[in-house]
Amino acid sequence: MPLKIYPMLMAGVFISLFLCLSACSEEKPDELQIRELIGQAESYAEQRDSGALLDLLSEDFSGRNHLDKKAVRG
């Protein structure tokens, strides 16, 4: 194999490998996950569904003045 073709072949192999691995990834980017969560919260708020809205809070939620998920639920 001529030496000029070898680097191009290796670059092609690495690019193909990268594309295959990135295509197999199913995890959404953090920004997209956050945007979806905000959209979901907005929808619940518009529907006045406080239970579903509170379900979006994590169990270790901590707000101002020592407010936690249990205190928010009332």
URBEL-V759512 format. One record per pair of residues at least 24 apart in sequence whose C-alpha atoms are under 8 Angstrom apart, sorted by the first residue. I is the first residue (numbers start at 1). J is the second residue. D is the distance in Angstrom with one decimal. If there is no record, write none. Layout:
# URBEL-V759512
i	j	d
I	J	D
I	J	D
This chain:
# URBEL-V759512
none
